[in-house]
Amino acid sequence: QTSFEAVNTATMVYGAARLGVSLAGSALRGGGALLSRAGSQFTPVRDYMSSQRVAGEVMGSRNLERLKAALERMAAKKNLEFKLIPDADSALAGAGGITDTFTRLVSVTLGKNPTRLEVLHEFNHARTAIKMGPSVYSKLSVRVREQIVYDALRYNPRIWGRLTAEEQNLSHRVIESWGGISTR
């Protein structure tokens, strides 16, 4: 395990522990999967973050490609596939990390000109799904998934320090809206 992976694993466990949730056994049950199933089709459930855009630094294509490549490598090690859907139409943009446990696909949809916060938020969902495995991740409640992502962003000074005050406030509102714990 690299130091990056160790920190991410510790962040996931810490985020769940802050909510009094174990990442093992029956405590994984919960509502609000990232997907709802209609027949054999999967429909993304809109993410609160995507409906609340605020001004922020746009993520450059070079950085986006680097993050994409890192998640593709991580997914390949777990025999999964990672797919980035950039410049999605407004109906899908920001739909989040879509996890299909049947095809072992983890994907992220992003709208045009995604901000650093939008990209890192959605990529953290995907990274968590890859690390835990789609079947485990899909059993986590939305509250736990959002807490894991919030903690990964909030407790990384390099990320949090580059967000605007508006983006930080949005992050606090998002986690609080799901019943999570924020540190203002």
C-alpha positions as CSV (number, residue, x, y, z in Angstrom):
1,Q,0.0,0.0,0.0
2,T,1.4,3.4,-1.0
3,S,1.3,6.3,1.5
4,F,-1.5,7.9,-0.6
5,E,-3.6,4.7,-0.4
6,A,-2.9,4.4,3.3
7,V,-4.1,8.0,4.0
8,N,-7.2,7.4,1.8
9,T,-8.1,4.2,3.7
10,A,-7.6,6.0,7.0
11,T,-9.8,8.8,5.9
12,M,-12.6,6.4,4.9
13,V,-12.5,4.6,8.2
14,Y,-12.2,7.9,10.1
15,G,-15.2,9.4,8.2
16,A,-17.4,6.4,8.9
17,A,-16.2,6.2,12.6
18,R,-17.2,9.9,13.1
19,L,-20.7,8.9,12.1
20,G,-20.7,5.8,14.4
21,V,-20.7,3.5,11.4
22,S,-18.6,0.4,11.0
23,L,-17.2,-0.4,7.5
24,A,-17.7,-4.1,8.1
25,G,-20.7,-6.4,8.5
26,S,-24.3,-5.4,8.7
27,A,-23.6,-1.8,9.6
28,L,-23.0,-1.2,5.9
29,R,-26.7,-1.4,5.2
30,G,-28.3,2.0,4.4
31,G,-30.4,3.8,2.0
32,G,-29.7,6.1,-1.0
33,A,-27.5,4.1,-3.3
34,L,-25.8,6.1,-6.1
35,L,-28.0,4.1,-8.5
36,S,-31.6,3.2,-8.7
37,R,-32.4,0.2,-10.8
38,A,-35.2,0.3,-13.3
39,G,-35.2,-3.1,-15.1
40,S,-31.7,-3.6,-16.4
41,Q,-31.0,0.1,-16.7
42,F,-29.2,2.1,-14.0
43,T,-30.2,5.7,-13.4
44,P,-27.9,8.1,-11.6
45,V,-29.3,9.8,-8.5
46,R,-28.5,13.5,-8.6
47,D,-25.9,14.6,-6.1
48,Y,-26.8,17.7,-4.0
49,M,-23.4,19.1,-4.9
50,S,-24.3,19.2,-8.6
51,S,-27.4,21.3,-8.1
52,Q,-25.6,23.9,-6.1
53,R,-22.8,25.3,-8.3
54,V,-20.7,28.1,-6.9
55,A,-17.8,30.0,-8.4
56,G,-14.5,28.3,-8.1
57,E,-11.2,27.5,-10.0
58,V,-11.9,25.5,-13.1
59,M,-10.0,22.2,-13.2
60,G,-7.6,22.3,-16.1
61,S,-7.6,19.4,-18.6
62,R,-4.1,18.4,-17.8
63,N,-4.9,17.9,-14.1
64,L,-8.2,16.2,-15.0
65,E,-6.3,13.7,-17.2
66,R,-3.8,13.0,-14.4
67,L,-6.6,12.2,-12.0
68,K,-8.4,10.1,-14.6
69,A,-5.2,8.1,-15.2
70,A,-4.6,7.5,-11.5
71,L,-8.1,6.2,-11.0
72,E,-7.8,4.0,-14.1
73,R,-4.7,2.4,-12.7
74,M,-6.3,2.0,-9.3
75,A,-9.4,0.4,-10.8
76,A,-7.3,-2.0,-13.0
77,K,-5.5,-3.3,-9.9
78,K,-8.9,-4.2,-8.5
79,N,-10.1,-5.7,-11.8
80,L,-12.6,-2.9,-12.2
81,E,-13.1,-0.3,-15.0
82,F,-13.1,3.5,-14.4
83,K,-14.7,5.7,-16.9
84,L,-14.8,9.5,-17.0
85,I,-17.7,11.1,-18.9
86,P,-16.7,14.8,-19.4
87,D,-18.8,17.6,-20.7
88,A,-22.0,15.7,-20.0
89,D,-25.3,17.4,-20.7
90,S,-26.9,19.2,-17.8
91,A,-29.2,16.2,-17.0
92,L,-26.2,14.0,-16.2
93,A,-23.5,16.4,-15.2
94,G,-22.4,16.0,-11.6
95,A,-24.5,12.8,-11.3
96,G,-21.6,11.6,-9.2
97,G,-19.6,8.4,-9.0
98,I,-21.9,5.9,-10.7
99,T,-21.1,2.4,-9.6
100,D,-22.5,-0.6,-11.5
101,T,-21.8,-3.7,-9.5
102,F,-22.8,-6.0,-12.3
103,T,-20.3,-4.7,-14.9
104,R,-17.7,-3.7,-12.3
105,L,-17.7,-0.2,-13.7
106,V,-17.1,3.0,-11.7
107,S,-17.8,6.2,-13.6
108,V,-17.9,9.9,-13.0
109,T,-19.9,12.4,-15.0
110,L,-18.8,16.0,-15.1
111,G,-20.4,19.1,-16.7
112,K,-18.6,21.6,-18.8
113,N,-15.8,23.5,-17.1
114,P,-16.0,21.6,-13.8
115,T,-14.5,23.4,-10.8
116,R,-11.7,21.9,-8.7
117,L,-14.3,21.2,-6.0
118,E,-16.7,19.4,-8.3
119,V,-13.9,17.2,-9.8
120,L,-12.3,16.3,-6.5
121,H,-15.7,15.7,-4.9
122,E,-16.8,13.3,-7.6
123,F,-13.4,11.7,-8.0
124,N,-13.3,11.0,-4.2
125,H,-16.6,9.1,-4.5
126,A,-15.1,7.1,-7.4
127,R,-11.8,6.5,-5.5
128,T,-13.7,5.3,-2.5
129,A,-15.9,3.0,-4.6
130,I,-12.8,1.5,-6.2
131,K,-11.0,1.0,-2.9
132,M,-13.9,-0.6,-1.1
133,G,-15.3,-2.4,-4.1
134,P,-18.6,-1.6,-5.8
135,S,-20.6,-4.1,-3.9
136,V,-19.5,-2.8,-0.5
137,Y,-19.6,0.9,-1.5
138,S,-23.2,0.6,-3.0
139,K,-24.4,-0.6,0.5
140,L,-23.2,2.6,2.2
141,S,-25.8,5.2,2.9
142,V,-25.5,8.6,1.2
143,R,-24.7,10.2,4.5
144,V,-21.6,7.9,5.0
145,R,-20.4,8.3,1.4
146,E,-20.7,12.1,1.7
147,Q,-18.9,12.2,5.0
148,I,-16.0,10.2,3.6
149,V,-15.7,12.6,0.7
150,Y,-16.1,15.7,2.9
151,D,-13.4,14.5,5.3
152,A,-11.1,13.6,2.4
153,L,-11.4,17.2,1.2
154,R,-11.6,19.0,4.5
155,Y,-8.7,17.4,6.2
156,N,-6.3,17.8,3.2
157,P,-4.8,21.3,3.6
158,R,-3.6,21.3,-0.1
159,I,-7.1,20.8,-1.3
160,W,-9.1,22.7,1.3
161,G,-6.8,25.7,1.2
162,R,-7.3,26.2,-2.6
163,L,-11.1,26.2,-2.4
164,T,-12.9,29.6,-2.2
165,A,-14.9,30.5,0.9
166,E,-18.1,29.9,-1.2
167,E,-16.9,26.3,-2.0
168,Q,-16.0,25.6,1.6
169,N,-19.4,26.8,2.7
170,L,-21.1,24.7,0.1
171,S,-19.1,21.7,1.3
172,H,-20.3,22.3,4.9
173,R,-23.9,22.7,3.7
174,V,-23.8,19.5,1.7
175,I,-22.5,17.3,4.5
176,E,-24.9,19.0,7.0
177,S,-27.9,18.4,4.6
178,W,-27.1,14.7,4.7
179,G,-26.9,14.7,8.5
180,G,-23.2,14.5,8.6
181,I,-20.7,16.3,10.7
182,S,-18.9,19.4,9.4
183,T,-16.1,21.4,11.0
184,R,-16.6,25.1,10.3
